[in-house]
Amino acid sequence: MPPKHRIAAVATALLLGTAIGAYALLGERTAPKDAMAAASEARGADGPLSAEVVVAEKAGEARLIVYPLLDGKPAPDRTAVSATVTRYDGAREVLKFAGKDGKFGSTTGIVAPHVFDAVIDIRVDGRSGSIKYSRADGAVALNASQIKAANIGLATVGPAQIRSSFQLPGEIKFNEDRTAHVVPRVAGVVERVSVSTGQRVEKGELLAVIASTDLADRRSELLTAQRRLSAARTAYQRERTLWEEKISAEQDYQQAQMQLREAEIAAENARQKLAALNAPASASALSLYELRAPFAGTIVEKHLTAGESIAADANVFVISDLSSVWAEMAVPAQRLNDVRVGREAVVSASAFESRATGPVSYVGALLGEQTRTAPARVVLANPDGAWRPGLFVNVSVGAGLQEVPLAIKASAIQEINGAASVFVQSPKGFVAQPIELGRRDEQSVEVLSGLKDGQRYVVANSFVLKAELAKDSVQE
């Protein structure tokens, strides 16, 4: 296992005006009562000038607090204190201090991680001195053999192309292109219902039988027209023969011909009326109408029972082909340029672990007056029926490949103290660096702040370092 990480506070006091030796006290001790929760402290002294340095933490921010002493007594408020802080990544900042009643605190804090070296300068009454202070809690030191044994993989922070996406809430709806509201087309009384709600039906399958006087009248009209047509054909053939043999007048032949054409038109008209009802011309009973499924699907609604009288335009069944559904969403105005017809989208449901991919098939041209959003939908294949209409989903829409200046692998991210963090390699060890994340895809994540181009970070088995860091925190 990696060696235990220990916090060491090292302080060395150097008095520039004299050549007297300096000493440092190492370890932890109780901070003054008016200080915040101190993580570590150090004390240095040289003749009449001495100082105590405390690192106090609050809400993830560290502040340096210096207690300078002159001849064993708190230094006067005119004492000048400053510090140059060098972070683990080489970044430097100068801290200013404000003091009162012998306590001098840095006016700005040091953000996490608190792995840094500080040189604290103290000047009072012509005397000056410097205290070197180091802190390395938050760093895990491993040698090369330990890194190899833990199979820790490293990568370099740098630019990358990210297939960025964003999520919108949505809902599964029926595919309206494959959903039919079935009406009987004739008024009548329901004789029999052959299906029930939720039942799977095939194209042409019998749904219900309706007794209709209107249908009986139309079939009778067709039968009458067909008989008249047969008689008109016979009369026409007879008159044609007589006219050709010069027995009858041409006027009689022409009249028979006109009557034949009228009979043909009447028969075709009666036949088309039945075809409009999707009713066969011949049936065992003139009044019975068989209502059949227009395509294969599932009965999702049924609004009729045997013995019920229904109108010709009554919505008696709703059939939907659930092998294909829509994921509908509302797109805010600022996202309309990213949601385009044909672009792939990933639909996921929080109710169960399932994902599906489909193209954006429609984006509304108008924004809602109240919502200021445009409707859009994604077509999803649903062969096993898992995507049920009414299910709430999240729709992730890709915005295309975008170049980002700084990115890391998604596998490198660990949550430490409630913040997304990455272990960065440094001379002091592996440091848990909090980061701010931006766009991401399945492989990479954009880094908005916290890392620099060229830094080496842990991309594989970072959980080993997280466990070691937690162990050190417990021991401390």
C-alpha positions in Angstrom: 0.0 0.0 0.0 1.2 3.6 -0.5 2.9 5.2 2.4 0.8 7.0 4.9 0.4 10.7 4.1 1.3 13.0 6.9 0.8 16.7 7.3 4.0 18.5 8.1 4.1 22.2 9.0 7.7 23.4 8.6 8.7 26.9 9.7 12.1 28.5 9.7 12.6 32.0 11.0 15.4 34.0 9.5 16.3 37.4 11.0 18.0 39.5 8.2 19.5 42.1 10.5 21.4 39.6 12.7 23.3 36.3 12.4 21.5 34.4 15.2 20.3 30.8 14.4 16.6 29.9 13.9 14.6 27.0 15.0 11.1 25.5 14.1 8.6 23.5 16.1 6.9 20.8 14.0 3.5 19.2 14.5 0.0 20.2 15.5 -1.1 22.2 18.4 -4.3 24.0 19.5 -4.8 27.3 17.7 -5.9 30.4 19.6 -9.5 30.4 20.5 -10.4 33.2 18.2 -9.0 31.4 15.1 -11.0 29.1 12.8 -10.6 25.4 12.7 -6.8 25.2 12.2 -5.3 22.4 10.2 -1.7 23.0 11.1 0.6 25.6 12.6 4.3 26.4 13.2 6.4 28.7 15.3 9.8 30.3 14.7 11.9 32.6 16.8 15.0 34.7 16.7 16.1 36.7 19.7 13.3 39.2 20.6 11.3 38.4 17.3 9.2 35.3 17.1 6.1 34.2 15.2 3.4 31.6 15.2 1.8 30.6 11.9 -1.6 29.0 11.7 -3.6 27.7 8.7 -7.3 28.1 9.4 -9.9 26.5 7.2 -13.5 27.3 6.7 -15.9 26.3 3.9 -13.0 24.8 1.9 -11.0 28.0 2.0 -7.7 28.3 3.9 -6.3 31.5 5.4 -2.9 32.1 6.9 -3.0 33.6 10.4 0.3 35.0 11.9 0.8 35.8 15.5 4.1 37.9 15.6 5.8 38.4 19.0 8.3 41.0 20.0 10.2 40.3 23.2 7.7 37.6 24.0 4.8 40.0 23.7 2.3 40.5 20.9 3.8 42.7 18.2 2.2 46.1 17.7 -0.4 46.7 15.1 2.2 48.6 13.0 3.9 45.3 12.2 3.9 44.6 8.5 3.1 41.0 7.4 3.0 39.6 3.8 3.3 36.2 2.2 4.2 34.7 -1.1 2.3 31.5 -1.8 3.5 29.0 -4.4 0.9 26.3 -5.2 1.7 22.8 -6.2 1.2 23.6 -9.9 3.7 26.6 -9.8 1.1 29.3 -9.6 2.1 32.2 -7.3 0.1 34.8 -5.4 1.0 37.4 -2.8 -1.2 37.6 0.3 -1.7 40.8 2.2 -2.4 40.7 5.9 -4.5 42.9 8.2 -3.7 42.9 12.0 -5.1 43.9 15.2 -4.3 43.0 18.8 -1.3 40.8 17.8 -3.3 38.7 15.2 -2.6 39.2 11.5 -4.8 37.3 9.0 -4.5 37.1 5.3 -7.2 39.3 3.6 -7.8 36.7 0.9 -8.0 32.9 1.2 -6.2 30.0 -0.5 -8.5 27.9 -2.5 -8.4 24.1 -2.4 -6.3 22.0 -2.7 -4.3 23.3 0.2 -0.9 22.0 -1.1 1.5 24.9 -1.2 4.7 26.5 0.0 4.6 30.0 1.6 7.3 32.5 2.5 6.0 34.8 5.2 7.8 38.2 5.7 7.5 40.0 9.0 8.8 43.6 9.6 8.6 45.5 12.8 10.6 48.3 14.3 13.5 47.9 11.9 13.7 44.1 12.3 12.6 41.7 9.5 12.4 38.0 9.1 11.0 35.3 6.8 9.3 32.1 7.8 9.1 29.3 5.3 5.9 27.2 5.6 4.8 24.2 3.7 1.6 22.2 3.6 0.8 19.1 1.7 -2.4 17.7 3.1 -4.5 16.6 0.1 -1.5 15.1 -1.7 -0.8 11.4 -1.8 2.9 10.6 -2.4 3.7 7.4 -4.3 7.0 6.2 -5.9 7.3 4.7 -9.3 7.0 1.1 -8.1 3.9 1.9 -6.2 2.3 3.7 -9.2 3.0 0.6 -11.3 1.7 -1.8 -8.7 -1.6 0.1 -8.3 -1.9 0.2 -12.2 -2.4 3.9 -12.1 -2.7 5.4 -15.6 -1.8 8.9 -16.5 -2.9 11.3 -19.3 -2.3 14.9 -20.3 -4.7 17.8 -20.1 -5.3 19.3 -23.5 -7.7 20.3 -26.2 -10.2 17.8 -27.5 -13.3 17.4 -29.7 -16.4 16.8 -27.7 -19.7 15.6 -29.2 -21.6 17.9 -27.0 -25.2 17.4 -26.1 -27.9 18.8 -23.9 -31.0 17.3 -22.2 -34.6 18.2 -22.5 -37.6 16.7 -20.7 -40.0 14.8 -22.9 -42.9 12.3 -23.0 -43.6 9.2 -25.0 -46.6 9.7 -27.3 -48.4 7.6 -29.9 -46.9 7.8 -33.4 -49.8 9.7 -34.9 -48.7 8.5 -38.4 -49.5 5.0 -37.2 -52.5 5.7 -35.0 -56.1 5.4 -36.4 -59.4 6.6 -34.9 -61.8 4.0 -36.4 -65.3 5.1 -37.2 -68.1 2.7 -38.6 -69.1 5.0 -41.5 -72.7 3.8 -41.1 -75.2 4.3 -38.3 -76.7 1.2 -36.7 -76.8 -1.1 -33.7 -73.8 -3.1 -32.6 -74.5 -6.8 -33.0 -71.1 -8.1 -31.8 -67.7 -6.9 -30.6 -64.9 -9.2 -31.3 -61.9 -7.4 -29.6 -61.0 -5.8 -26.3 -58.8 -3.0 -25.2 -55.1 -3.9 -25.3 -55.5 -6.7 -27.8 -53.2 -7.0 -30.7 -54.9 -7.2 -34.1 -53.8 -7.8 -37.6 -54.7 -5.8 -40.7 -58.2 -6.8 -41.9 -59.1 -8.5 -38.6 -62.8 -8.3 -37.6 -63.4 -5.7 -34.9 -67.2 -5.6 -34.6 -70.4 -6.3 -36.5 -73.1 -3.6 -36.9 -76.7 -3.9 -38.2 -77.4 -0.9 -40.3 -80.6 0.0 -42.3 -78.5 2.5 -44.3 -76.2 -0.3 -45.4 -79.2 -2.4 -46.3 -80.7 0.4 -48.4 -77.4 0.8 -50.3 -76.9 -2.8 -51.0 -80.6 -3.0 -52.2 -79.8 0.0 -54.4 -76.9 -1.8 -55.9 -78.8 -5.0 -56.5 -81.6 -3.1 -58.2 -79.1 -1.2 -60.4 -77.4 -4.5 -61.3 -80.7 -6.0 -62.4 -81.6 -2.9 -64.5 -78.1 -3.0 -66.0 -78.7 -6.6 -67.0 -82.0 -5.8 -68.6 -80.6 -2.8 -70.4 -77.8 -4.9 -71.9 -80.3 -7.4 -73.2 -82.5 -4.7 -74.7 -79.4 -3.0 -76.3 -78.2 -6.3 -77.9 -81.7 -6.9 -79.3 -82.1 -3.4 -80.7 -78.6 -3.5 -82.1 -79.3 -6.7 -84.0 -82.6 -5.4 -85.3 -81.0 -2.2 -86.5 -78.2 -4.0 -88.2 -80.7 -6.1 -90.0 -82.7 -3.0 -91.0 -85.7 -4.2 -89.2 -86.0 -1.4 -86.6 -85.3 2.3 -86.8 -81.9 3.8 -85.8 -83.8 5.9 -83.2 -84.8 2.8 -81.2 -81.2 1.5 -81.3 -79.8 4.8 -80.0 -82.4 5.0 -77.2 -81.5 1.5 -76.1 -77.8 2.5 -76.1 -78.5 5.5 -73.9 -80.5 3.5 -71.5 -77.6 1.0 -71.2 -75.2 3.8 -70.4 -77.5 5.2 -67.7 -77.9 1.7 -66.2 -74.1 1.3 -66.1 -73.7 4.7 -64.4 -76.3 3.9 -61.8 -74.7 0.5 -61.1 -71.2 2.0 -60.7 -72.6 4.7 -58.5 -74.2 2.2 -56.2 -71.0 0.1 -56.1 -68.9 3.2 -55.2 -71.2 4.1 -52.4 -70.6 0.7 -50.8 -66.8 0.9 -51.5 -66.7 4.2 -49.6 -68.1 2.3 -46.6 -65.5 -0.4 -47.1 -68.5 -2.8 -47.3 -68.6 -5.7 -49.7 -71.4 -5.7 -52.3 -72.5 -9.2 -51.5 -73.2 -10.4 -47.9 -75.3 -13.1 -46.3 -77.4 -10.3 -44.7 -77.9 -7.0 -46.4 -77.9 -5.0 -43.2 -74.7 -6.4 -41.5 -71.6 -4.3 -41.6 -68.2 -5.8 -40.6 -65.8 -3.3 -39.1 -62.2 -4.4 -39.7 -58.8 -3.2 -38.6 -57.1 -0.8 -41.1 -53.6 -2.0 -40.2 -51.8 -4.2 -37.6 -51.7 -2.6 -34.2 -53.0 -2.6 -30.6 -56.5 -1.6 -29.5 -55.8 1.3 -27.2 -59.4 2.6 -26.9 -62.8 0.9 -27.3 -66.0 2.9 -27.1 -68.8 0.5 -28.1 -70.6 -2.5 -26.6 -73.1 -5.1 -28.0 -76.6 -3.6 -28.4 -75.5 0.0 -28.4 -76.7 2.3 -31.1 -73.9 4.3 -32.7 -73.7 7.1 -35.2 -71.8 6.9 -38.5 -69.1 9.2 -37.3 -68.7 7.8 -33.8 -65.1 7.1 -32.7 -65.5 3.5 -31.7 -61.9 2.3 -31.7 -58.4 3.7 -31.5 -55.7 1.5 -33.0 -52.0 2.3 -32.7 -49.0 0.5 -34.1 -46.8 0.6 -31.0 -43.7 -0.7 -32.9 -42.9 2.9 -33.4 -43.6 5.8 -31.0 -42.7 9.5 -30.6 -40.7 11.2 -27.9 -42.1 14.7 -27.8 -40.3 17.6 -26.2 -40.5 21.4 -25.8 -37.4 23.2 -27.2 -36.4 26.6 -25.7 -35.8 29.4 -28.2 -32.0 29.4 -27.4 -31.7 25.7 -28.3 -33.5 25.8 -31.6 -30.3 26.1 -33.6 -29.1 22.9 -32.0 -32.3 20.8 -32.5 -32.6 20.1 -36.2 -34.5 17.6 -38.3 -32.4 14.5 -38.9 -30.0 15.0 -35.9 -29.7 11.9 -33.7 -31.1 12.1 -30.2 -30.8 9.6 -27.2 -33.9 9.0 -25.2 -33.6 7.6 -21.7 -36.2 6.9 -19.0 -35.7 7.4 -15.2 -38.3 4.7 -14.5 -36.1 2.0 -15.9 -32.7 1.6 -17.3 -33.2 1.8 -21.0 -31.9 4.0 -23.8 -32.9 4.3 -27.4 -31.6 6.4 -30.3 -33.7 8.0 -33.0 -33.7 10.9 -35.4 -35.4 14.2 -34.8 -38.3 14.1 -37.3 -40.0 17.4 -36.6 -39.3 20.8 -35.1 -42.1 23.3 -34.8 -41.8 26.5 -36.8 -43.7 28.6 -34.2 -43.0 29.4 -30.5 -45.8 29.1 -27.9 -47.0 32.5 -26.7 -46.8 31.4 -23.1 -44.0 28.9 -23.0 -41.7 30.5 -25.7 -40.8 27.0 -26.7 -41.2 25.0 -30.0 -42.5 21.4 -30.1 -40.2 18.7 -31.5 -40.3 15.0 -31.6 -38.0 12.0 -32.0 -39.1 8.8 -33.8 -38.2 5.7 -31.7 -38.3 2.1 -32.8 -40.3 0.1 -30.1 -40.2 -3.6 -31.2 -40.6 -4.9 -27.6 -43.1 -2.3 -26.5 -40.9 -1.0 -23.6 -41.6 2.7 -24.5 -45.2 3.1 -23.4 -47.1 6.3 -24.3 -47.3 8.6 -21.2 -43.8 7.7 -20.0 -41.7 10.7 -19.0 -38.2 10.6 -20.5 -35.1 12.7 -20.9 -34.1 13.5 -24.5 -30.4 14.1 -25.1 -29.8 16.0 -28.3 -26.4 16.1 -29.9 -25.1 19.6 -30.8 -22.3 18.2 -33.1 -18.5 18.0 -32.6 -17.1 21.0 -30.9 -13.4 21.9 -30.2 -12.7 22.7 -26.5 -9.4 24.1 -25.2 -9.1 21.9 -22.1 -10.6 18.4 -21.6 -10.0 15.3 -19.6 -11.2 11.7 -19.8 -14.5 11.1 -18.0 -13.1 8.1 -16.2 -10.7 10.4 -14.3 -13.4 12.3 -12.3 -13.9 11.5 -8.7 -16.2 13.2 -6.2 -14.2 14.4 -3.2 -15.8 16.5 -0.4 -18.8 17.0 -2.6 -16.9 18.5 -5.6 -15.8 17.0 -8.9 -12.0 16.4 -8.6 -9.1 15.0 -10.6 -5.8 13.7 -9.1 -3.0 15.7 -10.7 0.6 14.6 -10.6 3.0 17.0 -8.9 6.4 16.9 -7.1 4.5 16.7 -3.8 2.5 13.7 -4.9 -0.9 13.2 -6.5 -3.1 16.2 -5.6 -6.9 16.1 -5.6 -7.7 19.2 -7.6 -11.4 20.4 -7.7 -12.5 21.3 -11.2 -15.4 23.0 -12.9 -16.9 20.9 -15.7 -18.5 22.0 -19.0 -19.7 20.1 -22.0 -19.3 16.3 -22.1 -19.8 13.2 -24.1 -19.3 9.5 -23.3 -15.5 9.8 -23.5 -14.4 13.3 -22.6 -15.4 16.2 -20.4 -14.6 19.9 -20.9 -12.7 21.6 -18.0 -13.8 25.2 -17.4 -11.4 25.9 -14.5 -9.1 24.1 -12.1 -6.5 22.6 -14.6 -3.9 23.8 -17.0 -2.9 22.7 -20.5 -0.1 20.0 -20.2 -0.8 18.9 -16.7 -0.6 15.2 -16.0 -3.6 13.6 -14.3 -4.7 10.1 -13.3 -7.1 8.6 -15.8 -7.2 5.0 -14.6 -7.6 3.6 -11.1 -7.9 7.0 -9.4 -10.2 5.3 -6.8 -7.0 3.9 -5.3 -5.8 7.4 -4.5 -9.2 8.5 -3.3 -9.2 5.6 -0.8 -5.7 6.4 0.4 -6.7 10.1 0.8 -9.7 9.2 2.8 -7.6 6.9 5.0 -5.1 9.7 5.7 -8.0 12.0 6.6 -9.3 9.5 9.2 -5.9 8.9 10.7 -5.3 12.7 11.0 
